[in-house]
Amino acid sequence: MTRTGECFCGGVKYRIDGDVYGARQCHCSRCRKAFSAQANSYARVDADQFSWIAGEDLLVTYPAGGTTGKQFCGRCGSTLCGIVEGRVHGVTLGCLNDDAGIDIKAHIFVGSKAPWEVVPDNAPHYDEFPEDISLLDVR
């Protein structure tokens, strides 16, 4: 399946020619700050199936100069993806143009969620990161 995504201002656009898998929501305090939300909704992609189609020059990587972190649009601030060893690891679900068929597989770091958040029961809850990472990468 081919999917596309873009930032809020439309300046950065990407294409995924493959699966989006292992969708999860992270409820830790760091993700709440990074995404200005109660949780980060994120799914894995295969780096070889991901390509930037517009606005790659607008991307900012945090932490700067790092090979692991997140990339966001320098114009509107939308967080688009996570990178590991300089390659796209996964995408934020909010920037996908077509999210049909994506189900959250896990809620992680529920043990540090905001006290006001009610976490849905649509997937298993983990107080921290699961010891068996394969639980998060279900296709």
C-alpha positions, -999 to 999 in steps of 0.1 A, spaced: 0 0 0 12 35 -7 5 63 18 15 99 19 19 124 47 26 160 52 32 187 78 5 213 89 17 239 64 21 214 35 57 224 30 71 189 38 56 159 21 66 122 21 56 89 6 56 54 20 56 25 -4 49 -3 21 35 -11 54 29 12 84 31 -12 113 35 -15 151 14 16 158 17 26 194 9 55 217 36 67 242 22 84 273 56 94 289 63 129 301 89 135 274 65 127 246 38 149 262 63 178 260 77 170 225 43 166 209 23 191 231 -3 163 236 -13 136 261 5 110 240 26 105 209 9 83 182 37 67 161 41 37 138 71 20 122 80 21 85 108 4 66 134 31 58 138 17 23 101 23 16 101 59 28 109 89 6 106 127 10 87 142 -20 88 179 -10 104 202 15 133 181 27 152 213 30 127 225 56 134 196 80 150 202 114 164 173 134 163 173 172 187 169 188 207 189 163 234 169 145 221 137 161 216 104 143 187 95 166 158 118 173 129 134 156 124 155 125 100 183 122 91 211 98 111 242 105 83 264 92 52 251 110 67 228 137 48 196 128 68 165 140 69 141 111 91 112 119 116 96 142 151 87 130 175 60 141 211 60 128 202 88 104 173 69 87 136 72 91 124 47 117 87 56 119 61 84 114 38 103 136 2 91 128 -12 126 129 7 137 97 -5 108 76 -30 117 49 -46 83 49 -47 64 81 -72 38 72 -65 3 86 -41 14 113 -48 1 147 -29 10 179 -11 -22 190 1 -9 224 0 19 249 35 24 264 48 43 295 13 43 309 29 43 343 39 79 337 8 92 320 -6 126 330 -30 122 359 -59 137 339 -55 113 309 -78 84 304 -60 58 283 -83 38 259 -86 1 264 -82 -6 226 -47 -22 231 -25 -37 258 -11 -12 284 26 -13 295 38 8 325 72 12 307 87 0 275 79 -37 270 109 -61 275 99 -79 243 102 -52 217 86 -75 191 53 -69 208 54 -33 193 64 -43 158 34 -63 149 25 -61 112 
